[in-house]
Amino acid sequence: MKKLLLLVGVALFATGSLAGAQEVRSELADYIPDISLDMRGSYRIDSEYKSGRFTGDDLYLDINGYISPNFSYSFNHRIASTYYGEASGFDATNWLTLTYETDNFAITAGKDALLMGSFEYDAYDLDAYFEMNSPFYNDFDCWQWGASAAWYPTEDHELIFQVAKSPVAAESMEQVSLALAWRGAWDWYESYWTANMWQYDTKAFTKAFNSGNRFTFGGLVIDLDLMFRLNHPEEENWGFTGIFAPSYTFGEWGRIFTKAGWDKETDNCFFGGGFEYFPLKDNKDIRFHIAYTHNDYTIGDMVSLGLTWKMNLTGNIKKLFGATED
């Protein structure tokens, strides 16, 4: 009987130790950063070169993680790109942020995207086909140093105030960008609206109102972006960009998309469409695409066949420590 009790005691102790170790391992996994190399390459035929060629579009290093339950960091750096040419130092860093977040509010500081009420601007670069994007998208430098504060008044709603360096300033760090944003979500509608002021001279601002609207009906998603800008005090000098972008997702394996828009300041129409195929079930880290785009402001007509892959360098390590997928 004593031996039986001893064996039971040892078993219970071992079980408790394993459970405790598993809990510690799971907690450690929370602080292992997600590190990914994100790449897109393609075979392109366009109006400039007249013949097809293979090219690497972009290569990004993306790092996200937690320092504590409330402090998180995010870093995205452009290692190489055929769109922006050579870049070094912070010029090639898209964002580098530190965030303190609770259930009710968040504060973020560092280099980040300016708040811009447009779902076109909200997309990750590798998920956007640049020749299909608006002239405003291609000309506007949204990556700036600053800080923002967010408040979550109710579930699925967020109010954000941001102060940053002005994207239209010449060289002076004193010129600022101000933004107030509202993001909301319902079953079939998602809003992303902003009021913006970008300083370009002493006491002189470009003012903007941007209304991003997303409608979702099952697999059908329709984005409607309406962006208004008053560039100078004269009321006739105003800008407008309108974008209509419907897409349809077929389960987990494919998505067909189209896009059309007009930019007033350049008097330019841009449009295109394509298809994306995801060969892995329940995983979109690998994607094939075929797309046609027309944009006289950039390169004219282009046909692209390409491959995008996101190499998660720490995913398996986190699994060994007991992390579970979200």
C-alpha positions in Angstrom: 0.0 0.0 0.0 2.8 2.4 0.9 4.5 1.7 -2.5 1.2 2.4 -4.3 0.7 5.7 -2.5 4.3 6.6 -3.3 3.8 5.8 -7.0 0.6 7.9 -7.0 2.4 10.8 -5.3 5.2 10.7 -7.8 2.8 10.6 -10.7 0.8 13.5 -9.4 4.0 15.5 -8.9 5.3 14.7 -12.4 1.9 15.6 -13.9 1.9 18.9 -12.0 5.5 19.6 -13.0 4.7 18.9 -16.7 1.6 21.2 -16.5 3.6 23.9 -14.9 6.4 23.5 -17.5 3.9 23.7 -20.3 2.4 26.8 -18.8 5.8 28.4 -18.6 6.7 27.4 -22.1 3.4 28.8 -23.4 4.1 32.1 -21.6 7.6 32.2 -23.1 6.1 31.7 -26.6 4.1 34.9 -26.1 7.4 36.9 -26.1 9.0 35.2 -29.1 8.6 37.7 -31.9 7.0 36.9 -35.2 9.8 37.4 -37.8 9.0 37.1 -41.5 10.6 37.8 -44.8 7.9 38.8 -47.3 8.7 38.7 -51.0 6.9 39.2 -54.3 8.4 38.5 -57.7 6.8 38.5 -61.1 7.0 38.2 -64.9 5.9 41.5 -66.4 5.0 42.8 -69.8 4.4 46.6 -69.9 4.2 49.6 -72.1 7.7 50.8 -71.2 9.7 47.8 -72.1 7.4 46.2 -74.7 8.7 42.7 -73.9 8.4 40.4 -71.0 11.0 40.2 -68.1 11.4 38.6 -64.7 11.8 40.9 -61.8 11.7 41.0 -58.0 9.1 43.5 -56.9 9.7 43.8 -53.2 11.4 42.2 -50.2 10.5 43.2 -46.7 11.6 42.2 -43.2 8.6 42.2 -40.8 9.0 41.8 -37.0 6.2 41.9 -34.4 6.2 41.0 -30.8 5.5 41.8 -27.1 7.8 43.1 -24.4 5.0 42.7 -21.7 1.3 42.1 -21.8 0.7 45.8 -22.5 3.8 46.8 -24.5 4.2 45.6 -28.1 6.5 46.6 -31.0 6.3 46.4 -34.8 9.0 46.8 -37.4 8.8 46.7 -41.2 11.8 47.4 -43.4 12.1 47.5 -47.1 15.3 45.5 -48.0 14.9 45.8 -51.8 12.3 47.2 -54.2 12.0 47.8 -57.9 9.5 50.6 -57.2 11.4 52.9 -54.9 15.0 52.4 -56.1 17.8 52.3 -53.6 17.0 53.3 -50.0 19.0 53.1 -46.8 18.6 53.8 -43.1 15.3 55.0 -41.9 14.3 56.0 -45.5 13.7 52.3 -46.1 11.9 51.7 -42.9 8.1 51.7 -43.4 7.2 51.6 -39.7 9.0 51.2 -36.4 6.6 51.6 -33.4 6.2 50.9 -29.7 2.6 50.6 -28.4 1.1 50.6 -24.9 -2.4 49.2 -25.0 -5.2 48.4 -22.6 -8.8 47.3 -23.1 -9.9 51.0 -23.5 -7.0 52.9 -25.1 -3.6 52.7 -26.8 -0.7 55.0 -27.3 1.8 54.5 -30.2 5.1 56.3 -30.9 7.7 56.0 -33.6 7.6 55.9 -37.4 4.2 54.9 -38.7 1.7 55.4 -41.5 -0.2 58.6 -41.4 -3.9 58.0 -40.7 -5.6 58.1 -44.1 -9.2 57.2 -44.5 -8.7 55.0 -47.5 -8.7 51.2 -47.8 -6.4 51.5 -50.8 -3.8 53.1 -48.5 -4.5 50.6 -45.7 -3.3 47.6 -47.7 0.1 46.1 -47.1 2.4 46.9 -50.0 2.7 43.3 -51.1 -1.0 43.0 -51.3 -1.3 46.1 -53.5 -0.6 46.2 -57.2 1.1 49.5 -57.6 0.2 50.3 -61.2 -3.4 49.8 -60.2 -3.2 52.4 -57.4 -4.1 56.1 -57.6 -1.6 58.9 -58.4 -2.2 60.2 -54.9 -1.1 56.8 -53.5 2.0 56.8 -55.5 3.0 60.4 -54.7 2.1 60.7 -51.0 4.8 59.9 -48.5 2.7 58.4 -45.6 5.6 57.0 -43.5 6.4 59.7 -40.9 7.7 60.0 -37.3 5.1 60.9 -34.7 2.7 59.6 -32.1 -1.0 58.7 -31.8 -3.6 57.9 -29.1 -6.5 55.6 -29.7 -9.7 55.2 -27.6 -12.1 52.3 -27.9 -15.5 53.6 -26.8 -17.3 50.4 -27.7 -16.5 47.1 -29.2 -15.5 47.4 -32.9 -15.2 51.2 -32.8 -12.0 53.2 -32.5 -11.2 56.9 -32.4 -7.6 57.9 -33.0 -5.7 61.2 -32.8 -2.3 61.5 -34.5 0.5 64.1 -34.5 3.4 63.5 -36.9 5.8 65.2 -39.3 4.1 66.8 -42.3 4.4 64.8 -45.6 4.3 68.0 -47.6 6.9 69.9 -45.6 10.1 70.8 -47.3 12.8 70.0 -44.7 11.6 71.6 -41.5 10.8 69.1 -38.7 8.6 71.9 -37.2 5.9 71.4 -39.7 3.2 68.9 -38.6 0.5 66.6 -39.7 -2.7 66.4 -37.7 -5.3 63.6 -38.1 -8.5 62.5 -36.4 -9.8 59.0 -37.5 -12.8 56.9 -36.8 -12.8 53.2 -37.6 -16.0 51.2 -37.1 -17.3 47.7 -38.0 -20.7 46.1 -38.4 -21.8 42.8 -39.8 -21.7 44.1 -43.4 -20.1 47.6 -43.3 -16.7 48.8 -42.2 -15.8 52.5 -42.0 -12.4 54.2 -42.0 -12.9 58.0 -42.1 -10.3 60.7 -41.3 -10.0 64.5 -41.1 -6.5 65.6 -42.0 -4.3 68.8 -41.9 -0.9 68.7 -43.5 1.3 71.8 -42.9 3.2 73.1 -45.9 4.1 76.6 -44.7 3.8 78.8 -41.6 0.2 78.7 -40.5 -0.7 77.1 -43.9 -2.2 73.6 -44.2 -3.6 71.3 -46.8 -6.9 70.1 -45.4 -8.5 66.8 -46.3 -11.5 64.6 -45.6 -11.1 60.9 -46.5 -13.9 58.4 -46.4 -13.1 54.8 -46.7 -16.1 52.5 -46.9 -16.1 48.7 -47.1 -19.2 46.6 -47.8 -19.1 42.8 -47.2 -21.8 40.4 -48.4 -20.4 36.9 -47.9 -17.5 36.4 -50.3 -18.2 39.7 -52.0 -16.3 42.8 -50.7 -16.7 46.3 -52.2 -14.4 49.1 -51.2 -15.4 52.7 -52.0 -12.8 55.4 -51.2 -13.7 59.1 -51.5 -10.9 61.5 -50.8 -11.3 65.3 -50.8 -8.4 67.8 -50.5 -8.2 71.6 -50.3 -4.6 72.3 -51.2 -4.6 76.1 -50.8 -6.9 78.8 -49.4 -8.4 79.3 -52.8 -11.5 77.1 -53.0 -11.0 76.3 -56.6 -7.7 74.6 -55.9 -9.1 71.3 -54.6 -8.3 67.7 -55.2 -10.4 64.5 -55.3 -9.6 60.8 -55.7 -12.4 58.3 -56.0 -11.9 54.5 -56.0 -14.3 51.6 -56.6 -12.8 48.2 -55.9 -15.0 45.1 -55.7 -13.6 41.6 -55.1 -14.9 38.1 -54.6 -13.2 35.4 -52.5 -13.8 31.7 -53.3 -13.4 29.9 -50.0 -9.8 29.7 -48.9 -8.2 29.1 -52.3 -8.9 32.1 -54.6 -9.9 35.7 -55.0 -10.9 37.7 -58.1 -10.5 41.4 -57.9 -11.1 44.6 -60.0 -10.5 48.3 -59.4 -11.2 51.6 -61.1 -10.7 55.2 -60.0 -10.2 58.8 -61.1 -7.8 61.5 -59.7 -8.9 65.1 -60.4 -5.5 66.8 -60.0 -3.8 64.6 -62.6 -7.1 64.0 -64.6 -6.1 60.4 -64.7 -8.3 57.3 -64.8 -6.7 54.0 -63.6 -8.2 50.5 -63.6 -7.3 46.9 -63.6 -8.2 43.4 -62.3 -6.8 40.0 -61.7 -7.0 36.7 -59.9 -5.1 35.4 -56.9 -4.6 31.7 -56.1 -3.6 30.2 -52.7 -2.3 26.7 -53.0 -2.1 25.9 -49.3 -5.2 25.1 -47.3 -5.8 27.5 -44.3 -2.6 29.3 -45.1 -2.2 32.4 -47.4 1.6 32.7 -47.0 2.0 31.6 -50.6 0.0 33.3 -53.4 0.1 33.2 -57.2 -1.4 36.1 -59.1 -2.2 37.2 -62.6 -3.2 40.9 -63.1 -3.8 43.5 -65.8 -3.4 47.2 -64.9 -3.7 50.5 -66.7 -2.4 53.7 -65.3 -1.1 56.5 -67.6 0.4 58.3 -64.6 2.9 55.5 -63.9 3.7 52.9 -66.6 0.6 52.7 -68.9 -0.5 49.1 -69.5 1.0 46.1 -67.7 0.3 42.4 -67.4 1.9 40.6 -64.4 2.2 37.0 -63.5 3.8 36.6 -60.1 4.4 34.7 -56.8 4.2 36.1 -53.3 5.5 34.3 -50.3 5.9 35.2 -46.6 8.6 33.2 -44.9 7.7 33.0 -41.2 11.1 32.4 -39.6 9.9 31.9 -36.0 6.5 30.2 -36.4 7.8 26.6 -35.7 9.9 27.8 -32.8 6.8 29.3 -31.2 4.9 26.0 -31.7 7.6 24.1 -29.9 7.0 26.4 -26.9 3.3 25.6 -26.9 2.0 28.6 -28.8 -1.4 28.2 -30.5 -2.5 29.9 -33.7 -5.0 32.7 -33.3 
